[in-house]
Amino acid sequence: MKLVIFAVALIVISAVVVSIFLTKRQTGYPKESAIDPLKITIQDIDRMEDGSEFEDYLYLLFLALGYKDAYKTPRSRDFGTDIVFTDREGYRNVVQAKRYSNPVGLGAVQEVYSSMRYYRAKKSMVIASNVYTAACDELAGYNGVKLHSRNDLIEIIDLFKMGQIDKVKDIIEGDPHWKYDSWDNYMNNNKVIKKDFKAEKRLVAKK
């Protein structure tokens, strides 16, 4: 009798686990094999379970836009870049994809910018499903990293679905918002780099 009860309990538990698993898969967006850029909405992106799905979507979108040499970097040791592609001017670009529920911070700019030499790239950008922090925007401006925010992503999605491929590429390949033109111009405007004078004095005093 105990064996029968145990068997029934095991069946019930298995059924519950399978039900939970299937429900979870239905609420999230399916994996790369089922991702169709023409059907994806910003709401689908918000429901994606992790950043890798967003990377897969962007990769397939770049292919659909006609970037023949677009490729994804390895999941591990990507050195700060998720996608690499060559734009219409022949410049290699590195892209970091960020599917965040919170504003994207400094790390995104630091990572993708530092990866440019590794991938022999001329340009770098971040494509995010959210907005950026003020510090992130400032650092991107000083280093020429193009930031595509949630509004840009929505516009890209809408234009792509309307078949406006060139307009989508115009957005993706748009120039970054530079904070200053050159170092000389920066210094001529009497802007001063922030220093930690207290730390400097303390360290000098220790010598």
N, C-alpha and C positions, 0 to 999 in steps of 0.2 A: 504493500500500500504506500509506504514511504517513497518507494522508487517511482511509482506512478505520479505522486504529488510533485516530486522533484522534476520529473520529465515535463509535466504540465507547466510548472513555474519557469523552467528553462525556455520552453516554447514561447510563453507570454513575454518574457524579458527580451528574447531575440526579436520578437515582432515589434516591440516598443523601440528597440535600438534601430532596427531597419526603418521604421516609420520616421523617427527623428532624423536619420541620415538623409532619407529621400526628401523630407520637408526642407532641410537645410539647403540641399542642392537646388531645389526649385526656387527658393527665395533669392539665392545669389545668381549672378550671371554665369552662364556656361563658360567652359574653358576655351582656349585658343581655337580648337578645332571647329567650334560652333560660332565664333565671333564673326559677324558680318558688319563691316564698317558702315554700310548703307542703312543698317537697322538700329545701330547703337544710338542711344539718346544720353543726355547728361545724367538723367535719372538712372540709367543702366550703369553708368560709370560710378555713380554714388553707391550703387548696390554691390559693386564688385568686392569680392572677399579680401583681396590683397593687391599690393602694387604690381605684382607680376602680370595680372590680367590687364591692367591698364597699359603696361608696357607692350603686351601682345596686341592690344587694340591699336596702339599708335604705330607699331611696326606694320601691321596689316593695312592701316590707313596710308602710310607712306608708300607702300607698294601699290595700292590702288590709285594713288596720286601720280604714279609713273616714275617714282624714284627707283630705277632699276637696281642700283647698287646699294640700296638700303639694307642694313643687316642689324640683327640684335647681337649684343655682346653676351658673354657667358653670365649665368646667374651669379656666380662667385668670381671674385677678382675682376670685376668690370672696371675698376679704377675710377669710378665716378660717372661712367657713361652707360646708358641703357641701349641707345640706338645711334647708329652712324649713317649718314647719308651725304651725297654730293648734290648741291643745289644747282639751279639753272646757270649760274655763272661759273660753275666748275669748282667751287670751293667745298671742301669737306667740312661737314658740321657734326658736332657731337651733341647729343640730346640726353638730358636726364628727365625721366618721367616721375611726377609726384602726385599720387592720388591720396591726398590728405583731407581729413575732416577739419583740421586746424590750419591757420596761415603757415605758409612755407617759410622756413628760417634760413639763416646764413649758410648752413651746411650744404644746401643744394648748389649754391653759386660756387662755394669753395671747391666742392668735389668736381663739378663738371668743368670748371675753368682749369683746374690742375690736371685734368685728364687730356687736355688738348694736345700737348706734346706727345703723349704716349700714342695717340691715334693719328698723329700728323695732321691735325685739323686746323682750319683757319678760323672757324667760328664756333661758338658754343651757345646753347640755349637750355632753358628749363621750360617744360610744359606741365602745368599743374591744374588740378581740378578745383583749386581754391585760390585765394589771394595770397599775397606775400607780405611779410613784415616790412616795416620801414627800413630796418637795418639791412635786410636782404635786398631790397630795391636799391638802396644806396650803394652797397658793395657791387651789385651787378652793373650799376651805372658807371662806376669807376674802372671796371674791368671789361666793359663791352659785352657782357653776357645778356642775351636777349631773354626776357621773361614773358612767357605767355600765361596769362592768368585765366581764371574760370570764364570770364566774359569772352576772351579770345577763343577759348576752346569751344564754347557754345557757338560762336560765329563760324568757326571752322567746320563744326558738325553740320550746321544749317546750310552753309554754302556748298559743302561737299554733296549733301543730299540733293541739292538743286543742280548739280552738275557744273558748278562754277569752279572748275579745277584751278584755273590761273589765279583767281581771286584768293583761293585757299593758299596757294603757294606764295602769293604776295604777302599774306599775313605771316606765314611760317618763316619766310625768308626776309622779313622786314628788318630794317636796321635797329640795333639796340638803342636805348635812350641813354646816350652818354651824359655823364655829369659835368665833364669839362673836355675841352678840345685837346689840350696838351699840358704837359707839366709846366712849361713856361707861362702859359696862360693862367694856370692854377696859382702859381706863385705871384704873378703880377696882380692878381685880384686880392692879394694880402691875406690869403687864407692860410691858417696855421695848422699843422698837424698836431693832434692831441698828444700830449706827453704825460707820463706819470712822474711828475717832478719829485714827489715824496719818495718814490721807490729809487729814483736816480740818486738822490741825496743819501739815502740809507745805504745803498750799495757802494757808493763812492767812499763813504765814511768807514766802511768795513775794510777797505784796502789798506 
